[in-house]
Amino acid sequence: MCLDVSEIFKPLIGDRLIFSLLNKNSITEDDFEEKANFYYMKPNGQRKVLAAYDERLKETLRHRDLKRNVSYRRLIRLECYKIVKCLMEGEPYQGFKMWW
């Protein structure tokens, strides 16, 4: 179930966050190190990504059904409630679709 929820929000939060950090040069080549033909993010780079992720989850957007602003963190929770309702009550699940 966790992976189902993460797949819903990966393009909205994860992908956009990574591209934003790269475009703003918030994370650079210096934040990575090579070991045994693999690249690993250094602890300082990890802190940058986690801080940016936490800030992104605090950002708000207007929810079209609730007619009020909700944080991305709250939006994820609302989607989880929909999945639980689907499983417990047998109602059809309407997947999340971002509105722009």
Secondary structure as GFF3:
##gff-version 3
##sequence-region A 1 100
A	DSSP	alpha_helix	2	9	.	.	.	ID=ss1
A	DSSP	pi_helix	10	15	.	.	.	ID=ss2
A	DSSP	alpha_helix	16	23	.	.	.	ID=ss3
A	DSSP	three_ten_helix	29	31	.	.	.	ID=ss4
A	DSSP	beta_strand	32	35	.	.	.	ID=ss5
A	DSSP	beta_strand	38	41	.	.	.	ID=ss6
A	DSSP	alpha_helix	43	58	.	.	.	ID=ss7
A	DSSP	beta_strand	60	63	.	.	.	ID=ss8
A	DSSP	beta_strand	68	71	.	.	.	ID=ss9
A	DSSP	alpha_helix	72	89	.	.	.	ID=ss10
###
